[in-house]
Amino acid sequence: MDRKSSLPAPLDAGTSARFRRMPRSSTKPELALRRELHRRGLRFRVNHPGLPGRPDLAFTRAKIAVFVDGCFWHRCPEHGTLPRNNREWWQDKLDRNVARDRAKDAALADLGWTVLHVWEHEAPDAAADRVEAEWRRRVPPAIG
């Protein structure tokens, strides 16, 4: 069965259009985190194509992969919701998303990478504090 035929029929054109417009990368929470990390002098690659799961941010020298997860799509324990319509389909879809997240985390760990997940609702400076702390643990200070 191909992907298109497995999708439930949309309830209305407005809902369908709204979901089509949702960005997959460079979301507002991701951009806010990137700005804060860059302001702190940390440099990273965006959507690194050579790594499992194409992390939102990759600190190649420190081997840290950062994913900025949406509360709905990745089942945030605080804010994750399940739609009332097509509930079973959404349950399966979101379960697959979480399983895929764990698989890419394991693949990155097998390559020696540390994986950090940031929820979209986290304050950018608090999330940047976590990322910077891990970066400082993994990168020795420059001498000289």
C-alpha positions in Angstrom: 0.0 0.0 0.0 1.5 3.3 -1.0 1.7 6.3 1.4 -1.0 8.4 -0.2 -3.7 5.7 0.0 -2.9 5.1 3.7 -3.7 8.7 4.7 -7.1 9.4 6.2 -9.4 11.7 4.2 -9.2 15.3 5.5 -12.2 16.6 7.3 -12.1 19.9 5.4 -9.8 21.8 3.0 -8.8 24.3 5.7 -7.4 21.6 8.0 -5.6 20.0 5.0 -4.1 23.3 3.9 -2.9 24.1 7.5 -1.0 20.8 7.8 0.6 21.3 4.3 1.9 24.7 5.4 3.7 23.4 8.5 7.5 23.7 8.1 9.7 20.6 8.4 12.8 22.6 9.3 13.9 26.1 10.4 10.8 26.4 12.6 10.5 29.3 15.0 11.7 27.4 18.0 14.7 26.0 16.0 15.6 29.4 14.7 15.4 30.9 18.2 17.8 28.2 19.5 20.2 28.7 16.6 20.3 32.4 17.2 21.0 32.0 20.9 23.7 29.4 20.3 25.3 31.5 17.6 25.2 34.6 19.9 27.2 32.5 22.4 29.9 31.8 19.9 28.9 28.2 19.2 29.1 27.0 15.6 27.2 24.1 14.1 25.9 22.5 11.0 22.2 22.7 10.1 20.4 19.5 9.0 23.7 17.6 8.6 22.9 15.2 5.6 25.6 12.7 6.6 24.1 11.8 9.9 21.2 9.5 10.8 18.0 11.5 11.1 19.6 14.7 9.7 19.9 16.5 13.1 18.5 20.0 13.3 21.9 21.1 14.7 25.2 19.1 14.6 28.3 20.1 16.5 30.7 18.0 14.5 33.8 18.6 16.6 32.0 17.7 19.9 29.8 15.0 18.2 26.6 16.5 19.6 23.3 16.2 17.6 20.4 18.4 18.6 16.8 17.8 17.6 14.2 20.5 18.2 11.0 18.4 18.6 7.5 19.7 18.2 5.2 18.9 21.1 2.4 17.4 18.8 4.6 15.4 16.4 6.9 13.9 19.0 4.4 13.4 21.8 5.6 15.8 24.5 4.6 14.5 27.9 3.4 18.0 28.9 1.8 19.3 25.7 1.3 16.4 23.4 -2.3 15.9 22.2 -4.1 13.4 20.2 -6.7 14.6 17.6 -10.3 13.4 18.1 -10.8 12.8 14.4 -9.0 9.8 12.9 -7.7 9.0 16.4 -6.4 5.5 15.6 -4.5 6.7 12.5 -2.9 9.6 14.5 -2.0 7.3 17.4 -0.2 5.0 15.0 1.4 7.9 13.1 2.7 9.6 16.3 3.9 6.2 17.7 5.9 5.7 14.5 7.4 9.1 14.9 8.6 8.4 18.5 9.9 5.0 17.4 11.9 6.6 14.6 13.3 9.2 17.0 14.6 6.4 19.3 16.1 4.5 16.3 18.0 7.6 15.1 19.2 8.3 18.6 20.5 4.7 18.8 22.2 5.0 15.4 23.9 8.3 16.4 25.0 6.8 19.7 26.5 3.9 17.8 28.6 6.4 15.9 29.8 8.0 19.2 27.4 11.0 19.1 25.6 12.5 22.1 21.9 13.3 21.2 20.0 16.1 22.8 16.3 16.7 22.3 14.8 20.2 22.9 11.0 20.6 23.1 9.5 23.4 21.1 8.1 24.9 24.3 11.5 25.2 26.0 12.9 28.7 26.4 15.7 29.2 23.9 18.2 30.4 26.5 17.4 27.4 28.8 17.8 25.0 25.9 21.0 26.7 24.8 22.3 26.4 28.4 21.9 22.6 28.1 23.5 22.4 24.7 26.4 24.7 25.7 27.0 22.7 28.9 27.3 19.5 26.9 29.5 21.1 24.3 31.9 22.4 27.1 32.0 18.8 28.6 33.0 17.4 25.2 35.4 20.1 23.8 38.6 20.8 25.7 39.3 24.5 26.3 41.8 26.1 23.9 45.3 26.6 25.3 47.2 29.7 24.4 
